[in-house]
């Protein structure tokens, strides 16, 4: 098949339809959406998709109903099932109905894009140079399946079709500018400019000139008229970063522009009509600044029409490993050595408190891609090779706990003692212990591989590989009453 295809997305959540639809369109796919089984059937009469993405819980019934019949008529159609019912039974039903892939909600857009690429026979969707959500950029990616990030995605989807002002809140390094880029690139203004200005990076006396432009002779060094950021962003989006650092006099003028839709340059007298969407961001407590008299309350209300709060990385630890592996992959695409992350290193990353958030993680992965001598980054590299107090002093990685347990068992049962682990013996013992641990863990969660992987501190692909290696059948690893 060709690199792109036709996709039908069926979900009763308009936010999911918008975000998934726009992300796939950015990758070149033709996309249509439906919100019910009835709409799905009507569209299939006139639209011939290569891939059908369907939710299970739809307003008029079970989204899996009718899938087998559809595939009988269209055996070349690939079906991807989405469901918030993250149970083994749902996965089995999806497979029995002939689904190509099953993704539990909340899902990650990258994973869905890869599934669509696989269904079309094009492999990894990121090989085309498009990054997360179909956005070609060098910033921090919108990666993550944590509930907090899913709420961010939903809010983004709801504001794409309007021009309401948005205030993005979050600590430094959480990706506030990337959210603004995503809203612009997926929204109705995407063909127009995206202009960003950082209030904290500009001398206070030059902020008004940067924002609103200036006339020749307006101040020393103004040798010609210059358009400000508002004019440069005409028809597009103006991102006001670190809005909490804007001086009060500039705030007053900004409020006037937002109220009138007109900009007057510094030293000028004739207003210029501007049409821009405003997205502001800050890591400061604006209500507190208002109480202290350092930020205008009326401007705050103008900017804070739709707030988007970005979680700190320590508040979405389930996304850390996904982000880390994404950054290693991106580093390889940029020409750095290709490195993988071991399971024990992944556990160590999740234990760290990440004061620098996603940006700190990105920088760390780039550094490891260069400094790590091995192709697989192990936990000891994080502990010993980085100028950083990675984890709490009392942290012990699960793999280290296992190694000690194996050595103690060998000493008691076999009478073998050693200062340094005997690698061959360790591997033999692990081969005996690991399948028992996998079976007990899966049985304790009734066969749910996602939960089991989380409890074991490994990703689902690693779990699947281990099950295959040991010849274990996940369908038999269930609690029986």
C-alpha positions in Angstrom: 0.0 0.0 0.0 1.0 3.6 -0.3 2.5 5.5 2.6 -0.8 7.2 3.4 -4.3 5.9 3.4 -7.9 6.5 4.2 -8.9 6.3 7.9 -12.3 6.2 9.5 -12.3 7.2 13.2 -15.4 6.2 15.3 -15.6 7.6 18.8 -18.4 9.5 20.7 -15.9 11.8 22.3 -15.5 14.8 19.9 -12.1 15.7 21.5 -10.7 12.3 20.5 -12.1 12.6 17.0 -10.6 16.0 16.5 -7.1 15.2 17.9 -6.8 11.8 16.2 -8.2 13.1 13.0 -6.0 16.2 12.8 -2.8 14.2 13.8 -3.5 11.6 11.1 -4.2 14.3 8.5 -0.9 15.9 9.3 0.7 12.6 8.3 -1.1 12.7 5.0 -4.0 10.4 5.6 -7.6 11.1 4.5 -9.7 11.0 7.6 -13.4 10.9 8.3 -15.0 10.7 11.7 -18.2 9.2 13.1 -19.7 9.2 16.6 -21.9 6.1 16.6 -22.5 2.7 15.0 -25.2 4.2 12.8 -22.9 7.0 11.5 -20.2 4.4 10.9 -22.5 2.3 8.8 -23.7 5.3 6.8 -20.1 6.5 6.1 -19.0 3.0 5.0 -21.6 3.2 2.2 -19.8 6.1 0.6 -16.3 6.0 2.1 -13.8 3.2 1.6 -11.2 3.4 4.4 -8.0 1.4 4.6 -8.1 1.5 8.4 -11.1 1.6 10.8 -10.4 3.0 14.3 -13.3 2.3 16.6 -14.2 2.8 20.2 -16.0 -0.1 22.0 -18.5 1.9 24.1 -20.6 3.9 21.6 -24.0 5.6 22.3 -26.0 3.1 20.2 -24.2 -0.1 21.2 -21.0 -2.1 21.2 -18.5 -0.9 18.7 -17.2 -4.4 18.2 -20.6 -5.5 17.0 -20.7 -5.7 13.2 -16.9 -5.6 12.9 -16.7 -9.2 11.8 -19.4 -8.6 9.2 -17.5 -5.5 7.9 -14.4 -7.6 7.6 -16.2 -10.3 5.6 -17.1 -7.6 3.0 -13.8 -5.8 3.3 -11.1 -8.4 4.2 -8.4 -5.9 3.2 -9.6 -3.4 5.9 -7.5 -3.2 9.1 -9.4 -2.5 12.3 -7.9 -0.8 15.3 -9.9 -1.0 18.5 -9.8 1.6 21.3 -11.4 1.0 24.7 -11.4 2.4 28.2 -12.4 -1.1 29.4 -8.8 -2.1 29.8 -9.6 -5.8 30.5 -8.2 -9.0 29.1 -11.7 -9.9 28.0 -12.0 -6.8 25.8 -8.6 -7.6 24.2 -9.7 -11.1 23.5 -13.0 -10.0 22.0 -11.2 -7.5 19.8 -8.9 -10.3 18.6 -11.7 -12.7 18.0 -13.6 -10.1 15.9 -10.5 -9.9 13.6 -9.0 -6.6 14.9 -5.6 -5.8 13.7 -4.6 -4.0 16.9 -6.1 -3.2 20.3 -5.1 -0.1 22.2 -6.4 0.6 25.7 -7.4 4.1 26.7 -5.8 6.3 27.6 -3.7 5.8 24.5 -0.7 7.7 23.2 -1.0 9.3 19.7 2.5 8.0 18.7 1.4 4.5 19.5 -1.8 4.9 17.5 0.1 6.5 14.6 2.5 3.6 14.5 -0.4 1.2 14.6 -2.0 2.9 11.6 1.4 2.8 9.8 1.7 -0.9 10.5 -1.8 -1.5 9.3 -1.0 0.3 6.0 2.3 -1.6 5.7 4.5 1.4 6.1 6.1 0.5 9.4 7.1 3.1 12.0 5.2 6.3 11.4 8.1 8.3 12.7 10.4 7.2 9.9 8.9 9.9 7.8 10.4 12.7 9.9 7.1 13.6 11.5 7.1 13.6 15.2 4.5 13.4 17.9 0.9 14.5 16.9 2.2 14.9 13.4 4.1 18.1 14.3 7.6 18.6 12.7 9.4 20.5 15.5 12.5 20.3 17.6 10.8 21.1 20.9 9.6 18.9 23.7 7.1 16.3 22.5 3.6 15.8 23.7 4.2 12.3 24.7 2.4 10.4 27.5 -0.6 8.3 28.4 -1.0 9.4 32.0 -4.5 10.7 33.0 -3.0 14.2 33.5 -1.7 14.3 29.9 -4.9 12.9 28.5 -6.8 15.8 30.1 -4.3 18.2 28.4 -5.0 16.5 25.1 -8.7 16.8 25.6 -8.5 20.5 26.4 -6.3 21.1 23.3 -8.9 19.4 21.1 -11.7 21.5 22.5 -10.0 24.8 21.6 -8.8 24.0 18.1 -12.0 25.2 16.4 -12.2 28.6 18.2 -10.0 31.6 19.0 -10.5 31.9 22.7 -7.5 33.2 24.7 -5.5 30.4 26.4 -3.3 30.5 29.5 -0.9 27.6 29.8 0.3 27.0 33.4 3.2 24.8 34.5 6.6 24.6 35.9 9.7 25.4 33.8 10.5 22.6 31.5 7.0 21.0 31.3 6.5 22.0 27.6 4.3 25.1 27.6 5.6 26.4 24.3 5.0 23.0 22.7 1.4 23.1 23.8 1.0 26.5 22.1 2.7 25.1 18.9 0.3 22.1 19.0 -2.8 24.3 19.3 -1.6 26.5 16.4 -0.4 23.7 14.2 -3.5 21.6 14.6 -5.9 24.6 14.6 -7.6 26.7 12.0 -4.7 29.2 11.9 -2.0 26.7 11.0 -1.3 28.2 7.6 -0.5 31.6 9.3 2.5 32.6 11.4 3.3 31.3 14.9 5.3 34.0 16.7 6.7 33.5 20.2 8.1 36.1 22.6 9.6 35.5 26.0 9.0 38.4 28.4 11.7 37.3 30.8 14.4 37.4 28.0 13.7 41.0 26.8 14.9 44.1 28.6 11.9 45.8 30.2 12.4 49.0 28.3 12.2 47.2 25.0 9.2 45.0 25.5 6.7 47.4 24.1 8.8 48.0 21.0 9.1 44.3 20.5 5.4 43.6 20.9 3.9 46.6 19.2 6.7 47.8 16.8 8.1 51.2 16.5 8.5 54.2 14.1 11.7 55.6 12.8 13.2 57.9 15.4 11.0 56.7 18.2 14.1 56.1 20.4 17.9 56.1 20.0 18.8 53.4 17.4 15.3 53.3 15.8 16.6 54.1 12.3 13.6 52.6 10.4 10.0 51.5 11.1 9.8 47.9 12.5 6.8 45.8 12.9 6.1 44.3 16.3 5.2 40.7 17.2 1.5 41.5 16.8 1.9 42.5 13.2 4.3 39.7 12.5 1.7 37.2 13.8 -1.1 38.7 11.6 -3.8 36.0 11.0 -1.9 33.5 13.2 -0.9 32.9 16.8 1.1 35.1 19.2 2.6 33.1 22.1 3.4 35.3 25.1 5.8 33.2 27.2 6.5 34.1 30.9 3.7 36.6 30.9 4.2 37.0 34.7 7.4 38.9 34.0 5.7 41.5 31.9 6.1 45.0 33.4 2.9 46.8 34.5 3.1 49.6 31.9 3.3 47.0 29.1 0.4 45.1 30.7 -1.7 48.2 30.4 -1.0 48.6 26.7 -1.4 44.9 26.0 -4.9 45.0 27.6 -5.8 47.9 25.4 -4.8 46.0 22.3 -6.7 42.9 23.4 -9.8 45.0 24.0 -9.6 47.0 20.7 -7.9 44.6 18.4 -5.7 47.5 17.3 -1.9 48.1 17.7 -0.2 51.5 17.8 3.5 51.4 17.3 5.9 53.1 19.7 6.2 56.7 18.4 3.3 56.2 16.1 -0.2 57.6 16.1 -2.1 55.6 13.5 -3.5 52.3 14.9 -3.1 49.1 12.9 -5.9 46.4 13.0 -4.6 43.0 14.0 -6.1 39.6 14.0 -4.2 37.1 16.2 -4.9 34.4 18.6 -3.3 34.9 22.0 -1.7 32.1 24.0 0.1 33.1 27.2 2.1 31.0 29.5 3.7 31.3 32.9 5.3 29.3 35.7 4.3 32.0 38.3 1.3 32.2 40.6 -0.6 35.0 38.8 -3.4 35.4 41.5 -0.6 36.0 44.0 1.0 38.6 41.7 -2.4 40.3 41.5 -2.6 40.5 45.3 0.9 42.0 45.4 0.0 44.6 42.8 2.4 43.2 40.1 -0.2 41.9 37.6 -3.4 43.4 36.3 -6.5 41.5 37.3 -8.4 42.6 34.2 -5.6 41.4 32.0 -5.5 38.0 33.9 -9.2 37.5 33.1 -8.6 38.4 29.4 -5.9 35.8 29.1 -7.3 33.1 31.3 -10.4 32.3 29.2 -9.2 28.6 28.8 -6.6 27.5 31.3 -4.4 24.5 30.5 -2.4 23.1 33.4 0.7 21.0 32.5 1.7 18.5 35.2 5.2 18.3 36.5 7.0 15.2 35.4 7.1 13.8 39.0 3.2 13.9 38.8 3.2 11.7 35.7 5.9 9.2 36.5 4.2 6.6 34.3 5.2 8.7 31.3 8.9 8.9 32.3 10.1 5.8 30.6 8.1 6.4 27.4 9.6 9.9 27.2 13.1 8.7 27.9 13.0 6.1 25.1 11.4 8.6 22.8 14.3 11.0 23.4 16.9 8.3 22.8 15.2 7.5 19.5 15.1 11.2 18.6 18.8 11.5 19.5 19.6 8.6 17.1 17.6 10.2 14.3 19.7 13.4 14.9 22.9 11.5 14.4 23.9 10.5 18.0 24.7 6.9 18.8 21.6 4.7 19.1 21.1 3.6 22.7 18.4 1.5 24.5 17.3 1.8 28.1 17.5 -1.3 30.3 14.6 -2.2 32.6 16.7 -1.5 35.7 17.6 2.0 34.4 14.0 2.6 33.6 13.1 1.9 37.3 15.8 4.3 38.4 14.5 7.0 36.2 11.0 6.6 37.6 12.4 7.0 41.2 14.0 10.4 40.5 12.0 13.6 41.4 12.8 15.5 38.2 13.1 19.2 39.3 13.8 20.2 35.7 10.8 18.2 34.3 10.7 17.0 30.7 13.5 19.3 29.5 15.8 17.8 32.1 15.0 14.3 31.0 15.6 15.3 27.3 19.0 16.7 28.1 19.9 13.7 30.2 19.0 11.2 27.4 21.0 13.2 24.9 24.0 13.2 27.3 23.7 9.5 27.9 23.5 8.8 24.1 26.9 10.4 23.8 28.6 9.3 27.1 27.3 5.8 27.6 29.8 3.2 26.2 27.3 0.4 26.0 24.5 0.1 23.6 22.1 -0.6 26.4 22.1 2.0 29.2 22.2 0.3 32.6 21.3 1.6 36.1 24.9 1.9 37.2 25.6 4.3 34.3 22.9 6.6 35.8 24.3 6.3 39.3 28.0 6.6 38.5 28.4 8.5 35.3 26.1 11.5 35.8 26.9 14.6 37.9 23.5 14.3 39.5 22.0 12.9 42.7 19.6 10.7 40.8 17.5 9.0 43.4 16.7 8.9 47.2 19.5 7.4 49.2 17.4 4.5 50.3 16.3 3.5 46.8 17.1 -0.1 45.7 16.3 -1.1 42.1 14.1 -4.3 41.8 16.8 -6.0 39.7 19.3 -5.3 42.5 16.9 -6.8 45.0 16.6 -9.9 42.8 20.3 -10.2 42.4 20.8 -10.2 46.2 18.0 -12.6 46.7 19.5 -15.0 44.1 22.9 -14.8 45.8 21.4 -15.5 49.2 19.4 -18.4 47.9 22.5 -19.9 46.2 24.5 -19.5 49.5 21.8 -21.2 51.6 20.7 -23.9 49.1 23.9 -24.7 47.2 26.6 -23.6 49.6 28.0 -21.2 47.1 29.3 -17.8 48.2 30.8 -15.1 46.1 31.7 -11.5 46.5 30.9 -10.5 42.9 27.9 -12.1 41.2 28.7 -15.2 39.2 27.1 -14.2 35.9 26.5 -17.7 34.5 25.0 -18.9 37.8 22.9 -15.7 38.2 21.5 -16.2 34.7 20.7 -19.8 35.4 18.9 -19.0 38.6 17.0 -16.1 37.0 15.8 -18.4 34.3 14.2 -20.6 37.1 12.8 -17.7 39.2 11.6 -15.3 36.5 8.8 -17.5 35.0 7.4 -18.2 38.4 7.4 -14.4 39.1 5.7 -13.7 35.8 3.0 -16.3 36.4 2.2 -15.1 39.9 2.1 -11.5 38.9 -0.2 -12.1 35.9 -2.5 -14.3 38.0 -2.7 -11.6 40.7 -4.1 -9.1 38.1 -6.3 -11.6 36.3 -4.1 -11.7 33.2 -4.0 -8.0 32.6 -0.6 -7.5 30.9 -0.6 -3.7 31.2 -1.0 -3.9 35.0 1.4 -6.8 35.3 4.1 -4.9 33.4 3.6 -1.9 35.7 4.0 -4.0 38.8 7.1 -5.7 37.4 8.6 -2.3 36.3 8.9 -3.3 32.6 7.1 -2.3 29.5 4.4 -4.4 27.9 6.6 -5.4 24.9 9.3 -6.7 27.3 6.6 -8.6 29.2 5.3 -10.2 26.0 8.8 -11.2 24.9 9.5 -12.8 28.3 6.2 -14.7 28.1 7.1 -16.0 24.6 10.6 -16.9 25.7 9.3 -19.0 28.6 6.5 -20.4 26.6 3.8 -19.0 28.9 0.2 -18.6 27.8 -1.2 -15.4 29.2 -4.8 -16.7 28.8 -4.1 -19.4 31.3 -2.5 -17.1 33.9 -5.8 -16.0 35.4 -7.3 -16.2 38.9 -9.9 -19.0 39.0 -12.5 -18.8 41.7 
